[in-house]
Amino acid sequence: MKFELQVGLRYVRAKNRGRSAGGFVSFISFASIAGIAVGVMALIVVMSVMNGFQEELRDRIIGVTAHAQIQGFDGELSNWPTYVEIASKNRDVLAAAPFIQQQGMFSQDQAVRGAIIRGVEPEMEDRVADFSKFMKAGALTDLHPGEFDVVLGKELANALGVRLGDKVTLIAPQGLVTPAAVLPRVKQLRVVGIFEAGMYEYDAGLALMSMKDVQAIYQMGDKVSGVRLKLTDMFRAPQIAESLTGDLPADAYVQDWTKSHVNYFRAVQMEKNVMFLILLLIMTVAAFSIVSALVTAVQDKRADVAILRTLGASPASIMGIFVIQGGLMGLIGLIVGVTSGVTLALNVSRLAHWVENAFKVELLPKDVYYISDLPSKLLWSDVAIIAGVAFVLTLLATLYPSWRAARINPAEALRYE
């Protein structure tokens, strides 16, 4: 292949000066290389951003919820310390903490907002969730039983117009039965903390209270909604949950994070697959633009091909020359695309912030998207797959023009030379 490689390299480097078609051939070749580079770069960046969204969404959801949770079939659990003890005996469970989840409404002056009320044991909660790193003011340990304190999400606190130390009124749907009517239960709470998880759903609709205070307001006695678990390996959560279910009483079951938030992750995965297919089609069009570039090059090099044939070059050698030429064009575009794509994927967050600051726009509004930042996670396995697919498409695109070049009749090609 030394002869074919030398001629193929010469055709790639040649500027074809003095020929009317030379400039057009060079332009088509450049456009083909640029198309492949842009397609590869776009695929790498989009896949990295989708990977970043998937990981960020998972980490933030699990940071606010848990890897798994034990729940009762009727929505409540009695004697929760028993379930904590059973779960703690499993070697794959790092920590367990009870919780209560109810609905309520907060009001302050003229502002009214609905929210999820979560009752927790602060000392135990820190072991299963990451609220400590989400706290912007105050601390989770400031929730003291009997004092009716509350920790609000940042967006919820802003909507109510309250700050640390302010009072806010909680209206619980469980009412007081009186001879005149059923009145809602109303309790005034003191704001002792504000958190920001980075997901609008939680920041605008979640409030934390002491578990005993929630039990008192919602008249639950000693019952809880469930027990949340932190596992040794979050990716083995389904298997661990299945093994743990066999140790629990018949009135309880274990639900892991892959089932409780399955719609979020399925949506992200589906979007990732669809974007890959769409951009792959764009890259395919760019790769097959090499067909037109090589067809034009073959037409421009008919006399050269004829002379090579008369000097003893076989049809396979002629075909190899143009396969190498097209392959090198694709390889150049591939190298440029991978280099620029990796560079952009590693700096996409900084670029997004620069665009927001420069043009005074918000790319990901908090009230529309789950995540307000533009995360990126570059996986070299994705880069390898994209590069491999692009190179294969490029080689496939070279076959037909190369086959046509191999069929050129030297006598016909040199007739008018």
C-alpha positions in Angstrom: 0.0 0.0 0.0 3.0 2.3 -0.1 2.4 3.5 -3.7 -1.4 4.0 -3.1 -0.7 5.9 0.2 1.8 8.2 -1.5 -0.5 9.1 -4.3 -3.5 9.4 -2.0 -1.6 11.8 0.3 -0.4 13.8 -2.8 -4.0 14.2 -3.9 -5.1 15.4 -0.5 -2.3 18.0 -0.4 -2.5 19.0 -4.0 -4.0 22.5 -4.7 -4.7 21.7 -8.4 -3.6 25.1 -9.6 -4.0 25.8 -13.3 -7.1 23.7 -13.7 -10.6 25.1 -13.8 -12.0 22.4 -11.6 -9.2 22.4 -9.1 -10.6 25.2 -7.0 -14.0 23.6 -6.9 -12.6 20.3 -5.9 -10.6 21.9 -3.1 -13.7 23.7 -1.9 -15.8 20.6 -1.8 -13.1 18.7 0.0 -12.8 21.5 2.6 -16.6 21.6 3.0 -16.6 17.8 3.6 -13.9 17.9 6.2 -15.6 20.8 7.9 -19.0 19.0 7.9 -17.5 15.9 9.5 -15.6 18.0 12.1 -18.8 20.0 13.0 -20.9 16.8 13.2 -18.4 15.0 15.5 -18.0 18.1 17.7 -21.7 18.5 18.0 -22.2 14.8 19.0 -19.5 14.9 21.6 -20.8 18.1 23.2 -24.4 17.1 23.2 -23.7 13.6 24.6 -21.5 15.2 27.3 -24.2 17.7 28.3 -26.8 14.9 28.4 -24.5 12.8 30.5 -24.0 15.8 32.8 -27.8 16.4 33.1 -28.4 12.7 33.9 -25.7 12.6 36.6 -26.7 16.0 38.1 -30.4 15.2 38.1 -29.7 11.9 39.8 -27.3 13.3 42.4 -29.7 16.2 43.3 -32.7 14.0 43.6 -30.9 11.4 45.7 -29.4 14.2 47.8 -32.8 15.4 48.8 -34.5 12.0 49.0 -32.6 8.8 49.5 -31.2 5.7 47.8 -34.2 3.7 49.0 -37.1 3.8 51.5 -39.2 1.4 53.5 -42.9 2.2 53.2 -46.1 0.6 54.4 -48.8 -0.5 52.0 -51.3 1.7 53.8 -49.0 4.7 53.6 -47.9 4.6 57.3 -45.6 2.6 59.5 -46.0 1.9 63.2 -43.1 1.2 65.5 -40.5 2.6 63.1 -37.4 1.8 65.3 -38.0 -1.9 64.4 -37.7 -1.2 60.7 -34.5 0.9 61.3 -33.1 -2.0 63.3 -33.9 -4.5 60.6 -32.4 -2.3 57.8 -29.3 -1.6 59.8 -28.5 -5.3 60.1 -28.1 -5.5 56.3 -24.4 -5.0 55.4 -25.4 -3.0 52.3 -27.3 -0.3 54.3 -25.1 2.5 55.7 -27.8 4.5 57.5 -31.5 4.6 58.1 -33.8 7.5 59.2 -37.6 7.8 59.7 -39.6 10.5 57.9 -43.1 11.9 57.5 -44.4 13.4 54.3 -47.6 15.5 54.3 -49.0 18.4 52.4 -49.7 21.8 53.7 -50.0 25.5 52.8 -47.8 28.4 54.0 -49.0 31.9 54.3 -47.2 35.2 55.1 -49.1 38.5 54.7 -50.7 38.2 51.3 -48.5 35.4 50.0 -49.8 31.8 50.0 -47.8 28.8 48.7 -48.5 25.0 48.8 -45.6 22.7 49.8 -44.6 19.2 50.8 -44.0 19.1 54.6 -41.3 16.6 55.5 -40.9 15.6 59.2 -37.3 14.4 60.0 -35.0 13.5 62.8 -32.2 16.0 62.1 -29.4 13.9 63.6 -30.5 10.8 61.6 -31.4 12.7 58.5 -27.9 13.9 57.9 -26.8 10.3 57.5 -29.1 9.5 54.7 -29.3 12.8 52.8 -27.0 15.7 51.8 -29.0 18.6 53.2 -26.0 19.8 55.1 -24.3 20.9 51.8 -27.5 22.5 50.5 -28.0 24.7 53.5 -27.6 28.4 52.7 -28.6 29.8 56.1 -29.1 28.0 59.4 -28.7 24.3 60.0 -30.8 21.2 60.0 -29.9 20.6 63.6 -31.7 23.9 64.5 -35.0 22.0 64.2 -35.9 21.3 67.9 -39.0 19.2 68.8 -41.7 21.2 70.5 -40.5 24.6 69.2 -42.2 24.3 65.8 -39.3 25.4 63.7 -39.2 25.0 59.9 -36.5 24.9 57.2 -37.7 26.2 53.8 -36.4 25.9 50.3 -34.9 29.1 48.9 -37.5 29.7 46.2 -40.3 29.0 48.7 -38.8 31.4 51.2 -38.5 34.1 48.5 -42.1 33.6 47.3 -43.3 34.0 50.9 -41.0 36.9 51.5 -39.4 35.5 54.7 -35.9 35.3 56.0 -34.1 33.6 58.9 -36.0 34.2 62.1 -39.3 35.3 60.5 -42.6 33.7 61.3 -44.7 31.9 58.8 -48.2 30.3 59.1 -48.8 26.6 58.3 -52.3 25.6 57.3 -52.8 21.8 57.5 -55.7 20.1 55.6 -56.5 17.9 58.7 -59.2 20.0 60.3 -60.7 20.6 63.8 -64.3 19.4 64.0 -66.5 22.0 65.7 -70.3 22.2 66.0 -70.3 25.0 63.4 -67.9 23.6 60.8 -64.6 21.8 60.2 -61.8 24.3 60.6 -58.3 23.8 59.2 -55.4 23.4 61.7 -53.3 26.5 61.7 -49.8 26.7 63.3 -47.3 29.5 63.4 -43.7 28.4 62.7 -40.3 30.1 63.0 -37.9 29.9 60.0 -34.6 28.6 61.3 -33.0 27.6 58.0 -33.1 28.0 54.2 -31.7 25.4 51.7 -31.0 25.4 48.0 -30.8 22.0 46.4 -30.5 23.4 42.9 -33.8 21.8 41.7 -36.7 24.2 41.4 -39.2 21.4 42.3 -37.6 21.0 45.8 -36.5 24.6 46.3 -40.0 25.9 45.7 -42.1 23.2 47.2 -40.3 21.5 50.2 -40.2 22.4 53.9 -38.5 20.4 56.7 -39.8 20.2 60.3 -39.0 18.2 63.4 -40.8 14.8 63.0 -42.5 15.1 66.4 -43.9 18.5 65.5 -45.3 17.1 62.2 -46.9 14.2 64.2 -48.5 16.7 66.5 -49.9 19.0 63.8 -51.2 16.2 61.6 -52.4 14.0 64.6 -50.3 11.0 63.6 -49.4 9.7 67.0 -46.2 7.7 66.8 -46.7 6.7 63.1 -44.3 7.8 60.3 -44.6 7.7 56.5 -41.6 5.5 56.1 -37.9 4.9 56.7 -35.3 6.3 54.3 -32.1 4.3 53.6 -28.6 5.1 52.4 -26.9 2.2 50.6 -23.3 1.3 50.0 -23.8 1.3 46.2 -26.6 3.3 44.7 -26.3 1.5 41.4 -27.2 -1.8 43.1 -30.2 -0.3 44.8 -32.7 -2.6 43.0 -30.9 -5.8 44.1 -30.4 -4.5 47.7 -34.0 -3.5 47.9 -35.2 -6.9 46.8 -33.0 -8.7 49.3 -34.1 -6.3 52.1 -37.8 -6.8 51.3 -37.5 -10.5 52.4 -36.4 -9.4 55.9 -39.3 -7.0 56.5 -42.8 -7.8 57.9 -45.6 -8.4 55.3 -47.1 -4.9 55.8 -44.0 -3.1 54.4 -42.0 -3.0 51.2 -38.8 -1.3 49.9 -38.8 1.2 47.0 -35.5 2.2 45.5 -34.6 5.5 43.7 -34.7 3.9 40.2 -38.5 3.3 40.7 -39.5 6.3 42.7 -38.1 8.7 40.1 -38.1 6.5 37.1 -40.0 9.0 34.8 -37.2 11.6 35.2 -34.4 9.2 34.3 -36.4 7.6 31.4 -37.1 11.0 30.0 -33.4 12.0 30.1 -32.3 8.7 28.6 -34.9 9.0 25.8 -33.8 12.5 25.0 -30.2 11.4 25.0 -30.9 8.6 22.5 -33.0 10.8 20.3 -30.4 13.5 20.2 -27.7 10.9 19.3 -29.8 9.6 16.4 -30.6 13.1 15.1 -27.0 14.3 15.2 -25.8 11.0 13.8 -28.0 11.6 10.7 -26.4 15.1 10.4 -23.0 13.6 10.6 -24.0 10.9 8.1 -24.9 13.6 5.6 -21.6 15.3 6.2 -19.7 12.0 5.8 -21.5 11.2 2.5 -20.6 14.7 1.2 -17.3 13.0 0.7 -19.0 11.1 -2.1 -19.5 14.3 -4.2 -16.0 15.5 -3.3 -14.4 12.2 -4.5 -16.7 12.0 -7.6 -15.5 15.5 -8.6 -11.9 14.6 -7.8 -12.1 11.4 -9.9 -13.5 13.4 -12.8 -10.7 15.9 -12.4 -8.1 13.2 -12.2 -9.2 11.0 -15.1 -6.1 11.7 -17.1 -3.9 11.0 -14.1 -5.7 7.7 -13.5 -5.3 6.7 -17.1 -1.6 7.4 -17.0 -1.2 5.3 -13.8 -3.1 2.5 -15.5 -0.9 2.5 -18.5 2.1 2.4 -16.2 0.8 -0.8 -14.7 -1.4 0.2 -11.8 -4.2 -2.3 -11.2 -7.9 -1.3 -10.7 -7.5 -2.3 -7.0 -4.6 0.2 -6.6 -6.6 3.0 -8.2 -9.5 2.2 -5.9 -7.1 2.1 -3.0 -5.8 5.6 -3.9 -9.2 7.2 -3.7 -10.2 5.2 -0.6 -7.1 6.6 1.1 -7.8 10.1 -0.1 -11.4 10.0 1.2 -10.3 8.3 4.4 -7.6 10.9 5.1 -10.2 13.7 4.5 -12.5 12.0 7.0 -9.6 11.4 9.4 -8.6 15.1 9.3 -12.2 16.1 10.0 -12.4 13.5 12.7 -9.3 14.8 14.5 -10.5 18.4 14.3 -14.0 17.4 15.5 -12.8 15.3 18.4 -10.3 17.9 19.5 -12.7 20.8 19.4 -15.6 18.6 20.8 -13.6 17.5 23.8 -12.3 21.0 24.5 -15.8 22.5 24.3 -17.3 19.7 26.4 -14.8 20.3 29.2 -15.6 24.0 29.2 -19.3 24.2 28.2 -20.3 25.4 31.7 -17.9 28.3 31.6 -19.0 29.1 28.0 -22.7 29.1 29.1 -22.0 31.5 32.0 -20.1 33.8 29.6 -23.0 33.8 27.2 -25.4 34.6 30.0 -23.3 37.4 31.3 -22.4 38.8 27.9 -25.9 38.8 26.5 -27.9 39.2 29.7 -30.0 36.0 29.0 -30.9 33.0 31.1 -30.3 29.8 29.2 -32.0 27.5 31.7 -34.7 29.4 33.7 -35.1 27.8 37.2 -38.9 27.8 37.0 -38.9 25.8 33.7 -36.0 23.3 33.9 -35.1 21.0 36.8 -31.5 22.2 36.7 -30.6 25.8 36.2 -26.9 25.2 35.3 -25.5 23.5 32.2 -23.6 20.5 33.4 -21.2 18.4 31.3 -19.6 15.0 31.8 -17.3 13.8 29.2 -17.2 10.0 28.8 -14.3 8.7 26.7 -16.3 5.7 25.8 -18.8 8.0 24.0 -15.9 9.8 22.3 -14.6 6.4 21.1 -18.0 5.3 19.8 -18.6 8.6 18.0 -15.1 8.6 16.4 -15.5 5.0 15.3 -18.9 5.5 13.8 -17.7 8.6 12.0 -14.7 6.9 10.5 -16.7 3.9 9.3 -19.3 6.2 7.7 -16.4 8.0 6.0 -14.9 4.8 4.6 -18.3 3.6 3.3 -18.7 7.0 1.6 -15.4 6.4 -0.3 -16.4 3.1 -1.9 -18.6 4.2 -4.8 -16.3 7.0 -6.1 -13.3 4.8 -5.8 -15.0 2.0 -7.6 -15.9 4.4 -10.4 -12.2 5.5 -10.6 -11.1 1.9 -10.9 -13.4 1.4 -14.0 -11.9 4.3 -16.0 -10.8 3.2 -19.4 -7.3 4.6 -20.1 -7.9 5.0 -23.9 -11.2 6.9 -23.4 -9.7 9.1 -20.7 -6.6 10.1 -22.8 -8.5 10.5 -26.1 -8.7 14.3 -25.9 -5.6 15.0 -23.8 
